[in-house]
Amino acid sequence: MVTRPEPTSAAATSDCIEEVEIAGHIIDSLILPKVLDTITAGGGAFRIKQITIGQARHDPSYALVEVRASSPGPLARILEQIADHGAVPTTTQDCRLAEADMDGVFPEGFYSTTNQRTEVRLGGEWVEVADQEMDCGVVVEGAGQGARSQASASKQPLASSSPLPAATARCIPMIDVRRGMQIVLGHAGVRVLPLDRDEVRPHDFTFMSSGVSTEKPKGALVRDIARELVANKRRSGKTLLVGGPAIVHTGSGPILCDLIRRGYIHKLFAGNALATHDIEQALFGTSLGVQLEDASIADAGHEHHLRAINRIRRCGSIRKAVEQGVLKSGIMHTCVEHHVDFLLAGSIRDDGPLPDVIADVLVAQAEMRTRIKDVDYCLMIATMLHSVAVGNLLPARVKVVCIDINPSTVIKLSDRGSFQTVGLVTDVEPFLRALVQEIDALEGK
């Protein structure tokens, strides 16, 4: 259905006008209302010049919207804000580039990325941005980019005898910028392609009207998570677990080991604490000096975590401790035995730390970026700092479930832009126990 409605907001007389296009599932994903609200909140006005609404569930919709503002400054700010929702100006313009003049510094006015799929226009062609991540810039590489743009502008064909390499674009963290790199400026020639409703969150989760579940049926959500994990395993997808030490403190270590042995966890991101207390439990039967069998305080139990770290440091690494027969059980032992990739990122409060811990946070962050590239599903369990850190690195296509006794952990994730997160407020042990039961039911055990 195509309509040409009348103006839907009172536009003041203004010469500052720009037309934008919005396409996709813009109605049921509430993208169009967000764009229109952003325009009016920014002091502008709009007129929907054309709209086509998809009739079936999977049919895309389209809207052509005229944006008005009182002066160029407000109009530019509005266009920048609605670009993050996928509103693209109809004027055809390549993205603007500027050379970085210093290492570790973007040029002023650089384009700041979201975690959603993004494309930049180079030489008249839209090029997808690789390594999508929020809070980065975009670097353009490829010797052919300049010549391609010039040929496009002059309408001159490129010489067929010397084909030019295609230009590429990728997200780049500020710390990795090097002088001379071509960095994208502003929003012109940049378009964001927001995920459709079914991509943002699996249909099984649609009963959740909010991202944080405090009073809603937890059993139903646990069943949904189990179905997603089983489906991800069957399609050979990779599941990342971001875990905190409460997994060990609550006696949930054996349950997690069971999930690892059964092939449901392929990567583990954690800090010094989870690994330390897991190894403490394996060597001494305690976690933070508390006996996990009966919750009694062990004599000199406060020393156990340090003695555990010291023993692993003497071996040289967690893997070597397993190979030498020093470490015979626990989460880290199971990761080594079943070839689960683990990354331990340190903090300023770490004791020891364990020899496997990456103490340089920038090195740890770079390693995380490398290892999340093939992740399809992410469980974040009982760790605020690591959940927020990893959430910042994940593209919006990766489904995220955050389980924490503290609802503010999930709220922080959403506030930081990880809108694809579904939250479950509960303790660790009941969740993991119920999750395994649901998986058993799906596997017919």
N, C-alpha and C positions, 0 to 999 in steps of 0.2 A: 504494500500500500504506500503510495507517495502522496504527501500532502504539502501544501505551502501555507503554513499558518501565518497569522498576523503576529506582530511583535508581542513578545511575552514579558517584556519589562519596559518600564518607562525610560526611554533613552533621551538624555539631554542633547541639545543641539551640539554637534561635535564633528570636527573634520578628521578625527583620529579613529579610523575604522580598519579592521582586519577580519577577513573571513577564515574560519577554521573548519576542518573536517574531523568528524569522529566516527569511527566504524568499529564493528564487532558486536558483542553482546552488551550493548551500552544501556539497555533498559533494565534487564533483570540483574545485571551486575551493578546497577545504580551509578554507572560512570557518567551518563548524561546529566542527572541531577547534581552530581558533584561538580561537574564543569560549570553548570549554570550558577550554582551557589557560589563558587569561587569567583566568578565574574562579578556578581553583585556585591559580594563581600569586599572585593577590591575596589569598589567605587565605580565600576563600569556598568554597562547595560548590554543586553543582547537581543537579537532577533533571530529566531529559527527560520531560516529561509527555505529549508527543505528537510524533510525527514522521511525515511523509509523504515518501517518497522517490520522485522521478520515475523512471519506468521507461525512457523513451527518452532519447537524448543531450540533446535540447533541452527535456525536461520539467523544470519547476522543482521544487524540494523545499521542505519547510516543517518547522520545528521550534518547539515551544512549550517553553521551558526555565524552570524555577523556579530562581532564584538566591537563595542564602542567605549571610548574613554575620553576624558576632558582634555588630555594632553598626551604627548608621546611617552612620557615617563610612566604614568599609571598603566597605559596600554601595554608597554613592554613588560611591566611586572606581572600583569594579569596573564599575558601570553606565556611567560615563563612558568607560572604556577599551573595553568591548565595543560601545559605540555606534558607534565608528569602523569596526567590522566589520559594521555593519548590524543589530545587535540592538536592537529597539525595544520599550520597555515597553508592555504591553497596556493600561495605564491611559491614557485619553484626556485629554490636557492640552495646552493651547496653550503655545507657547514663551513664556518670560518675557522682558520687555523692560525696559530701563533707559535713561534719557537720558544721553548723554555729557555730562559736566560741564566738559570742557576740550577745546580743539582738540588733535588729534594724540594723544589718549589714550582708550583703551577704559575703560568702567566695570569695576571689579573683578569678577571672576567671569565675564567675557565668554566666549562660546563660541569656541574656536579651531578653525578649519576644517582639513579635509584637502583633497586634490586630487580626491576622489571626489564623484560626484553627491550632492547634499544637498537635503533638503526641510525646511521649518519649518511648524509647524501654527499657522495664524492663523484665528481665528473658526471653529474646527471644520473647517477645510479645509487640506489639505497644499499648500503653495506651493513650487515649485522655486526654489532659490537660483541666481541668475544669476552669470555671471563667475566660475565655480568656480576656486578657487586655494587652495593650502595656506597656512597660517600667516597667515590674515587673520581678521577678525571678520565678522559678518553684520549689515547694516543693513536695517531694515524701513521702507519708505516707502509713502505713500498715505494720504490723509485718512480713507478709509473704514475703516481697520483697527480703530481704537478703537471706533467705533460698531458695526462688525460683531461684534466680540467681545462687546460689551455686549448686543447683541440676541440673540446666541447663548446667553449666560448666562441671560438673562431669558426666553428663548423667545418674545420679541416680534418680529414681522415688521418689517422696515424699510419705511418709507413708499415706495411705488412711485413717487410723484410726484417724488422727489428721489434718484435712484440714486447710490450712493456708488462712487467709483473703487475698483477692486480693489487690495488691498495687494500690494506686491511686495517681494522680498528679494534682496539681492545681496551678494557678498563685497566687503569694503572693507579696504584696507590701513590699518594704524595711522596712517600719516602723513596719510591723507585724512579722518580722523574730524573732524567739526566739532561744536561744542557744540550740544546739543539733539537730535542724531540719536538715533533709537531703535535700540539695539543689543541683540542677542539674548544672554541670559545662560544659562550652564549648558547641559546636554544635554537637559533636559526639553522635549518638544515639538519635538525635532530628530531627524531620522533620516537616516542615511547609506545610500546604495544602492550597494554595491560592484559593480564591473564583473564580469560573468561571465567565466569562463575564456577564452572565444573572443574577448571584447572586450579583455581585458587584453593578450593577445598573439595575433597571428594564428596559425592552426593550423599554418602552414608553419614556425613557430619551435618547435613543441612538442618537437622532438628535443633541444632545449637544456634540460638539467635544472637549469642555473644561469644567472643573468643575465650572467655574465662568461665569455666563451669564450677560453681560453688555449691549450688543446691539442686542442680539438674541430675537426671539419672546417670550415675557413674557407670553402672553395669552396661548400659547401652553403648556408651562411648568406648569402654574397654573392648567390647565385642567388635566395634568398628575398627579399632586400632589393630586387633588381632587379625581381622580380615585383610586389612591393608598390609600387614607384615607378611602374611601367608601369600598374598597375591604378589608382593614385591619379590619374595623368594622364588616363586614359581616362574616369574619372568626374568630371573637372573639379575634383578636389581640389587643395588648396594644400599644397606642400611647402616647409618652412623648412629652410635650411641654417645651422647655427651653426658658424662656422669659425675656426680659428686660423692664425697665420702659417706654420706648418709646411707648409700646403698650397702656399705659394709656395716655401719653402726647399727642398722635395723635388722641385721641378719639376713639380708637379701642376696648376699654374694652367691650362695649355691644356686639360687633361682636364675641369676644372670649367667652363671656358668652353664646352666642347662640350655639357655637360649643360644649361647655361643656355640656349644657342642652341636646343636641341632641346625646350625647354619642360618640363624636369624639375625645375627649381628656380624658385620663385616669390618667395621672400623670402630675404634674407641678413642675418644678425646677426653682427657681428664687432666687433673693437676697432680702435684706431688702427693696430696692428701689421700685421694682414693687409692692409689697404688701403695702408699706407705701403710695405711691401715689394713688393706687387703693382705699385704705381706706379713704385717704384725699378727693378724688373725691366723694366717697359715703357719707361722712359726711358734706363736705363743698362745693362740686360742682367744686372744683379746682384741678389742678395738678401743683405742684411747684408754687402755688399762682396764676395761670392763670385760669380764668373761661373757662371751656371747651365749654360752650354754644356759647360765642361770642369772645373768645380770649382776653378779657379785663383783666387788672390786678386788683385783688381784694384788697380792703383796708386791710393792715396787712396780705396779703396773704402769705407772706414769713413765717409766723408763723404756717400756717395750718398743714403742715406735722408733726411738733412737737406736736401740739395739738392732731392730729390723733393718733400718737404713744402713747402719754400719756394716751388717753382714752382707748385704747386697753390694755395697761399695767395695768390699773386700773381693767379691767375685768378679767385679768389673761391669756387670750389667744384669738386668733382669733375665735376659735370655741365657747368659752364661750361668746364672744361679740355677736355672731350670736344668741346663745341660749337665751341671756338676752335681745335681741331686740335692742341692741345698733348699730349693723351693719346689715343693711337691704338690701343692694344691692352691686353690684360690683363683680369683679372676685373672690376674696377670699370668699365672701358670697356664690357665686354659687358653688365654690369648696366644701365648707362645706355641702351645701344643697344637692349636687349630689354625695357626697362621693368620690370626686377626691383626690387622695393622693398628697399632696403638701409638698415640702421640700424647706425651705428658708435658704440659706447659707450666712453667714455674711462676711463682709470685714472690714478693719481697718478704713474706712471712714464713717461707718454707724452711723447715729443718732439714739439714743434710746438704742438698736434697739427694734423692736417688740419682744414680749415675745416668739414667735415661732421661731425666728431666731437662728440657731446654730452658735454660735460665734467662736467655736473652729474649724478651717478649717480641721483638720485631722479627727475630729468626723464627720463633714459634708461630707467629702470625703468617709468615711467608710459607712455612711448612703446611699449615692448615689450608691455605689457599690452594696449594698443589694437590693435597690429598682429598679435597672435597669435590674435585671436578667430576668424578663419576658417581657421586652420591645421589640417590633418588628419594630417600626417606630418612628422616632424622627424628630420633627420640632424645629429648633432653630431660634428664631426671635429676632433680634435687641439687642443682648448682646454678645460682644466679649469675655469677660472673662469667663462667664458661658458656652458659646458654646465651647471654647477650653477645659475648665475643664471637661465637660461632654464628649466631643469627645474623650478625652484621656482614658476614662473609658469604652467606648462602644466597643464591639467586632465588627469585620468587617461585620458580617452577618446582623447587624442592619442598615437599610436604613436611611440615614440622609439627610435632606433638610435644608439648611441654608439661611435665608432671612435677608438681611441687606442692608442699604443704602450705607455702606462702603464695597467695594470689598475686602479690606485687611482682613476682618474678615474671609471670606471663604478661602482666600489664606493661612492665618495662620493655619486654620484647616487642609488643605491639607499638608502644610509643616510639621505639627506635626504628620502626618501619617494617618489621618482620610480620606483616599483616597476615601471612599465610599460616600463622601459628594457631593451633587449636590447643586450649589449655584445660588441664584437669587438676583440680585442687584436691589432693589426697596425700596420704603417707605413702612412702615408697614400697614397703613390704606388701601391704594389701593389694596395691596396684599390680606389682610383678607377679604375685601369686595368682590373682584373677586372670592376668594376661596369659599365663601359661595354661591355665585351665581352659580358657577360650580357644587357644591354639590347639590344645589336645582334642577338643571337641571338633574343630574343623578338620583335623587330621584323622579323625575317627578312632582315636585312642580310647 
